[in-house]
Amino acid sequence: MAFTQNIPSVETPEAPSKVADMPPGNEEFADRITPAIEFRDVHLAFDDHKVLDGISFTVMKGETKIILGGSGSGKSTIIKLVLGLLKPDAGRILIDGEDITDYDEAEMMRVRKKIGMIFQEGALFDSLSVYENVAYRLHEQGVPEEEVEEEVRRMLRFVNLEDAIDKMPNELSGGMRRRVGIARALVGDPKIVLFDEPTAGLDPPTARTICELAIKLRDLEDVSSIFVTHEMNNVEYLTSEYAVIDERGNVVFEQEGERLCLLNTKIIMIRDGRIIFSGTDEELFKSDDPYIRWFIRGK
């Protein structure tokens, strides 16, 4: 499982960017050390406002990178750049070692197929049932209905909502809508998942449920993810717990330190378009930077 592997924890720009760069027989190793996502000195400005100012970071295979920052700090802009919805003014962006910086829309459509996107509000189609929402991409691809139903039920089981399969979005709570959005994003088993403020506006127990789903993806599915948030509760959940399968086949969550130490969840904090912190949660909470202390206290 992902949390037991000693994956490089921070930026590794020196790592080979393609399997072809490695000696024969080392393809599996090369795949493991090639970042799932890599930003290299990325700059972006809107008119005179600099949104990102020399951003560099990596997300390794099976790693969760939590991006913290206040409103307008550039967090969600990073998500849009990964998806190719924005283009940087300078710098390079790589997905699985593939430089997507200059890709056109047709090329980005291929790349996006390997990425799941969790929107802040769930972004469901109100006129479609839960089943139809989760199945939407599969229906567009012309997948046979038997396969569609099997996949939809599998994804809804993952988010514990199979009983809601025939409901309409207006019959769901806010947390349930987010979970349906997660199920829809996971169709096709993407190995990269982007969370953009997925717990905004949710009560603490529901927010915890969303974080537990992110932990399951990380630890049981080896998914690489970016988790954009401004909420410190999310940081606590994601950096202190891991998911395992018990002897009965059930998913259980254990605290870091009980048996294992988390190696695959790191934090970066952005302020005014620059990374002012990169490291572990322990390092974050020990920081004496005034802005970080203010942010941790709850602004």
Secondary structure, DSSP 8 states (H G I E B T S, - for coil): -GGGS----S--TTS-SSGGGS-TT-HHHHHHHS-SEEEEEEEEEETTEEEEEEEEEEE-TT-EEEEE--TTSSHHHHHHHHTTSS--SEEEEEETTEE-TT--HHHHHHHHTTEEEE-TT----TTS-HHHHHHHHHHHTT--HHHHHHHHHHHHHHTT-GGGTT--GGGS-HHHHHHHHHHHHTTT--SEEEEESTTTT--HHHHHHHHHHHHHHHHHH--EEEEEES-HHHHHHHHHEEEEE-TTS-EEEEETTSS----SEEEEEEETTEEEEEE-HHHHHH---HHHHHHHHT-
